[in-house]
Amino acid sequence: MWKDPIVEKIHAIRLKIEAECEGDFTKIFARAVKIQEQYKDRVVSDPVKWAKEHSQPVIPLPTS
């Protein structure tokens, strides 16, 4: 079976985070929230809204 190096790296990072948090989901979640807050300027919480605000239609839609 072919192994994707990117997927392998993600799995290794996941295992590292699980070990650092002692497998405790509450700690894993708290860590994720902390990182999300740290990078909130890069997190898109509503991708549909973001896409509507940051894209132009290829063909202008009628306004009526």
C-alpha positions as CSV (number, residue, x, y, z in Angstrom):
1,M,0.0,0.0,0.0
2,W,1.3,3.5,-0.9
3,K,1.9,5.8,2.0
4,D,1.3,9.5,1.7
5,P,4.1,11.4,3.5
6,I,1.8,14.3,4.3
7,V,-0.8,12.0,5.9
8,E,2.0,10.1,7.8
9,K,3.3,13.5,9.2
10,I,-0.2,14.5,10.3
11,H,-0.6,11.2,12.1
12,A,2.7,11.6,13.8
13,I,1.8,15.1,15.0
14,R,-1.6,13.9,16.2
15,L,0.1,11.1,18.2
16,K,2.5,13.6,19.7
17,I,-0.3,16.0,20.7
18,E,-2.2,13.0,22.2
19,A,0.9,12.0,24.2
20,E,1.5,15.6,25.4
21,C,-2.1,15.8,26.6
22,E,-2.0,12.3,28.1
23,G,-4.8,11.2,25.9
24,D,-7.2,13.5,27.7
25,F,-9.7,14.9,25.2
26,T,-10.4,17.9,27.5
27,K,-6.7,18.9,27.4
28,I,-6.6,18.3,23.6
29,F,-9.6,20.5,23.1
30,A,-8.3,23.3,25.4
31,R,-5.0,23.2,23.5
32,A,-6.9,23.6,20.2
33,V,-9.0,26.5,21.5
34,K,-5.8,28.2,22.7
35,I,-4.1,27.8,19.4
36,Q,-7.2,29.0,17.5
37,E,-7.4,32.1,19.7
38,Q,-3.7,32.7,19.1
39,Y,-4.2,32.6,15.3
40,K,-7.8,34.0,15.2
41,D,-6.8,36.4,12.3
42,R,-6.2,33.3,10.2
43,V,-9.2,31.2,11.2
44,V,-12.2,31.2,9.0
45,S,-15.2,30.5,11.2
46,D,-17.8,30.7,8.5
47,P,-16.3,29.7,5.2
48,V,-19.5,30.4,3.2
49,K,-19.8,33.9,4.5
50,W,-16.0,34.5,3.9
51,A,-16.3,33.3,0.3
52,K,-19.3,35.6,-0.3
53,E,-17.4,38.6,1.1
54,H,-14.1,37.8,-0.7
55,S,-15.2,36.7,-4.2
56,Q,-16.8,38.2,-7.2
57,P,-19.2,36.2,-9.4
58,V,-17.8,35.3,-12.8
59,I,-21.0,36.5,-14.5
60,P,-22.7,39.5,-12.8
61,L,-26.0,38.5,-11.3
62,P,-29.2,40.6,-12.0
63,T,-29.9,42.9,-9.1
64,S,-33.7,43.0,-9.5
